[in-house]
Amino acid sequence: MNFQELEHLGEPDLSICGLRLWIHGRQFPAATDYWDGNWLRVTVYCLYPHSVVRIQNDPCIRVDELAGLLRGCEQMHATLSGKAALQCMEPYLAVELAAATNGHIGVKLSITADNMTETHEYEDEIDQSYLPSIISSCQAILARFPLCDPKRKDSSNGHGST
């Protein structure tokens, strides 16, 4: 693993267990429509003992997917029940948080770095006290990269600009 690269990236925009995510910008900075304007270029590291998986500067996450994670985490924080997920359209990354007993939250991470040939899956656990940090990280990301044209989602054909 290249620790200099991690130092160069600085603090991640979002951390959940061994997952570290940095957002570099929009894939199509000039696009303002729902389908093209919401793709984000990210670097993702999943760091666990004896295992490091990286997705580097790839547009595999959308703003609306991060907004979904935020909504789920806010609901889970308020009720201490339910699930929250980063459900990415692209199959390279998936994160699921599920409330368990005694304030524990089960975390499932799935990351595929090399064109779908090998998927790495991790299960971990956090305490409910980590939810505010995840929520504030998502809020900060959405403040930097607001959702483009959310009203056009349902009227678009889903295959590019409308």
C-alpha positions as a Markdown table, in Angstrom:
| # | Residue | x | y | z |
|---|---|---|---|---|
| 1 | Met | 0.0 | 0.0 | 0.0 |
| 2 | Asn | 1.2 | 3.5 | -0.8 |
| 3 | Phe | 0.8 | 5.5 | 2.5 |
| 4 | Gln | 2.2 | 8.6 | 0.7 |
| 5 | Glu | -0.9 | 8.6 | -1.5 |
| 6 | Leu | -3.1 | 8.5 | 1.6 |
| 7 | Glu | -1.2 | 11.4 | 3.1 |
| 8 | His | -1.5 | 13.3 | -0.1 |
| 9 | Leu | -5.3 | 12.8 | -0.1 |
| 10 | Gly | -5.6 | 14.4 | 3.3 |
| 11 | Glu | -8.6 | 13.8 | 5.6 |
| 12 | Pro | -11.3 | 11.7 | 3.9 |
| 13 | Asp | -14.7 | 13.3 | 3.2 |
| 14 | Leu | -16.5 | 10.3 | 4.7 |
| 15 | Ser | -15.3 | 7.5 | 7.0 |
| 16 | Ile | -17.2 | 4.4 | 8.0 |
| 17 | Cys | -15.3 | 1.7 | 9.8 |
| 18 | Gly | -12.4 | 0.8 | 7.4 |
| 19 | Leu | -14.0 | 2.7 | 4.5 |
| 20 | Arg | -12.4 | 6.1 | 3.5 |
| 21 | Leu | -13.9 | 8.2 | 0.7 |
| 22 | Trp | -12.5 | 11.4 | -0.9 |
| 23 | Ile | -14.5 | 13.4 | -3.4 |
| 24 | His | -12.5 | 15.2 | -6.1 |
| 25 | Gly | -15.4 | 16.8 | -7.9 |
| 26 | Arg | -18.2 | 16.2 | -10.4 |
| 27 | Gln | -17.5 | 14.0 | -13.3 |
| 28 | Phe | -19.2 | 16.5 | -15.6 |
| 29 | Pro | -18.7 | 19.9 | -13.9 |
| 30 | Ala | -20.7 | 21.8 | -16.5 |
| 31 | Ala | -23.8 | 19.4 | -16.5 |
| 32 | Thr | -26.8 | 20.6 | -14.5 |
| 33 | Asp | -29.2 | 17.8 | -15.3 |
| 34 | Tyr | -30.1 | 15.1 | -12.9 |
| 35 | Trp | -28.5 | 12.2 | -14.7 |
| 36 | Asp | -25.2 | 13.6 | -15.8 |
| 37 | Gly | -24.7 | 16.4 | -13.2 |
| 38 | Asn | -24.8 | 14.2 | -10.1 |
| 39 | Trp | -21.8 | 11.8 | -10.8 |
| 40 | Leu | -18.9 | 12.4 | -8.5 |
| 41 | Arg | -15.2 | 11.4 | -9.0 |
| 42 | Val | -14.0 | 9.7 | -5.9 |
| 43 | Thr | -11.1 | 7.8 | -4.4 |
| 44 | Val | -12.1 | 5.1 | -2.0 |
| 45 | Tyr | -9.9 | 3.0 | 0.2 |
| 46 | Cys | -11.1 | 0.1 | 2.3 |
| 47 | Leu | -8.5 | -0.6 | 4.9 |
| 48 | Tyr | -8.6 | -3.7 | 7.1 |
| 49 | Pro | -5.9 | -5.9 | 8.6 |
| 50 | His | -4.2 | -7.8 | 5.8 |
| 51 | Ser | -6.4 | -6.2 | 3.2 |
| 52 | Val | -6.4 | -2.9 | 1.2 |
| 53 | Val | -8.8 | -2.2 | -1.7 |
| 54 | Arg | -8.7 | 1.0 | -3.7 |
| 55 | Ile | -10.9 | 2.7 | -6.2 |
| 56 | Gln | -9.0 | 5.7 | -7.6 |
| 57 | Asn | -10.5 | 8.9 | -9.1 |
| 58 | Asp | -13.5 | 7.0 | -10.5 |
| 59 | Pro | -17.0 | 8.4 | -11.0 |
| 60 | Cys | -18.8 | 5.5 | -9.2 |
| 61 | Ile | -20.9 | 7.5 | -6.7 |
| 62 | Arg | -23.8 | 9.9 | -7.3 |
| 63 | Val | -24.9 | 12.9 | -5.2 |
| 64 | Asp | -28.4 | 11.4 | -4.8 |
| 65 | Glu | -26.9 | 8.1 | -3.4 |
| 66 | Leu | -25.1 | 10.1 | -0.7 |
| 67 | Ala | -28.3 | 11.9 | 0.0 |
| 68 | Gly | -30.0 | 8.6 | 0.5 |
| 69 | Leu | -27.3 | 7.5 | 3.0 |
| 70 | Leu | -27.8 | 10.8 | 4.8 |
| 71 | Arg | -31.6 | 10.3 | 5.1 |
| 72 | Gly | -31.2 | 6.8 | 6.3 |
| 73 | Cys | -28.6 | 7.7 | 8.9 |
| 74 | Glu | -30.7 | 10.6 | 10.2 |
| 75 | Gln | -33.7 | 8.3 | 10.6 |
| 76 | Met | -31.6 | 5.6 | 12.3 |
| 77 | His | -30.1 | 8.3 | 14.6 |
| 78 | Ala | -33.6 | 9.5 | 15.5 |
| 79 | Thr | -35.1 | 6.1 | 16.1 |
| 80 | Leu | -32.1 | 3.8 | 16.8 |
| 81 | Ser | -33.7 | 1.3 | 14.5 |
| 82 | Gly | -33.8 | 0.5 | 10.8 |
| 83 | Lys | -31.2 | 0.6 | 8.1 |
| 84 | Ala | -29.2 | 3.1 | 6.1 |
| 85 | Ala | -27.4 | 2.4 | 2.8 |
| 86 | Leu | -25.1 | 3.9 | 0.2 |
| 87 | Gln | -26.8 | 2.1 | -2.7 |
| 88 | Cys | -24.6 | 2.9 | -5.7 |
| 89 | Met | -25.9 | 2.5 | -9.2 |
| 90 | Glu | -22.4 | 1.4 | -10.3 |
| 91 | Pro | -21.5 | -2.0 | -8.8 |
| 92 | Tyr | -18.2 | -1.0 | -7.3 |
| 93 | Leu | -19.2 | 0.1 | -3.8 |
| 94 | Ala | -22.0 | -0.7 | -1.4 |
| 95 | Val | -22.4 | 0.2 | 2.3 |
| 96 | Glu | -25.2 | -0.9 | 4.6 |
| 97 | Leu | -25.7 | 0.1 | 8.2 |
| 98 | Ala | -28.3 | -1.9 | 10.2 |
| 99 | Ala | -29.3 | -1.0 | 13.8 |
| 100 | Ala | -28.9 | -3.9 | 16.2 |
| 101 | Thr | -29.4 | -4.3 | 19.9 |
| 102 | Asn | -27.9 | -2.1 | 22.7 |
| 103 | Gly | -27.0 | 0.8 | 20.3 |
| 104 | His | -24.8 | -1.3 | 18.0 |
| 105 | Ile | -24.9 | -0.9 | 14.3 |
| 106 | Gly | -23.8 | -3.6 | 11.9 |
| 107 | Val | -21.9 | -2.4 | 8.9 |
| 108 | Lys | -21.5 | -4.3 | 5.6 |
| 109 | Leu | -19.0 | -3.0 | 3.1 |
| 110 | Ser | -18.6 | -4.3 | -0.4 |
| 111 | Ile | -16.0 | -2.9 | -2.8 |
| 112 | Thr | -14.9 | -4.0 | -6.3 |
| 113 | Ala | -11.8 | -2.2 | -7.6 |
| 114 | Asp | -10.9 | -4.0 | -10.8 |
| 115 | Asn | -13.7 | -4.2 | -13.3 |
| 116 | Met | -15.8 | -6.7 | -11.4 |
| 117 | Thr | -13.3 | -9.5 | -11.2 |
| 118 | Glu | -12.9 | -9.6 | -7.5 |
| 119 | Thr | -15.3 | -8.2 | -4.9 |
| 120 | His | -14.2 | -7.7 | -1.3 |
| 121 | Glu | -16.8 | -7.9 | 1.5 |
| 122 | Tyr | -16.3 | -6.8 | 5.1 |
| 123 | Glu | -18.5 | -6.9 | 8.1 |
| 124 | Asp | -17.9 | -4.6 | 11.0 |
| 125 | Glu | -19.7 | -2.9 | 13.9 |
| 126 | Ile | -19.9 | 0.6 | 15.2 |
| 127 | Asp | -21.7 | 2.2 | 18.1 |
| 128 | Gln | -24.6 | 4.6 | 17.6 |
| 129 | Ser | -22.4 | 7.4 | 18.7 |
| 130 | Tyr | -20.6 | 7.3 | 15.3 |
| 131 | Leu | -23.8 | 8.3 | 13.4 |
| 132 | Pro | -23.5 | 12.1 | 14.0 |
| 133 | Ser | -20.1 | 12.0 | 12.4 |
| 134 | Ile | -21.4 | 10.1 | 9.4 |
| 135 | Ile | -24.4 | 12.5 | 9.2 |
| 136 | Ser | -22.2 | 15.6 | 9.4 |
| 137 | Ser | -19.8 | 14.2 | 6.7 |
| 138 | Cys | -22.7 | 13.6 | 4.3 |
| 139 | Gln | -24.1 | 17.0 | 5.0 |
| 140 | Ala | -20.8 | 18.6 | 4.3 |
| 141 | Ile | -20.5 | 16.7 | 1.0 |
| 142 | Leu | -24.0 | 17.7 | -0.1 |
| 143 | Ala | -23.2 | 21.4 | 0.8 |
| 144 | Arg | -20.2 | 21.2 | -1.5 |
| 145 | Phe | -22.0 | 19.2 | -4.2 |
| 146 | Pro | -25.8 | 20.0 | -4.1 |
| 147 | Leu | -28.1 | 17.7 | -6.0 |
| 148 | Cys | -28.5 | 18.8 | -9.6 |
| 149 | Asp | -32.0 | 19.2 | -10.9 |
| 150 | Pro | -33.9 | 16.9 | -8.5 |
| 151 | Lys | -37.3 | 17.7 | -10.1 |
| 152 | Arg | -36.2 | 16.3 | -13.4 |
| 153 | Lys | -35.4 | 12.8 | -12.1 |
| 154 | Asp | -38.8 | 11.3 | -12.9 |
| 155 | Ser | -39.2 | 13.0 | -16.3 |
| 156 | Ser | -35.8 | 11.9 | -17.6 |
| 157 | Asn | -35.3 | 8.8 | -19.6 |
| 158 | Gly | -32.4 | 7.8 | -17.4 |
| 159 | His | -29.9 | 7.8 | -20.2 |
| 160 | Gly | -28.2 | 11.2 | -20.2 |
| 161 | Ser | -29.4 | 14.7 | -20.5 |
| 162 | Thr | -33.0 | 15.6 | -21.1 |
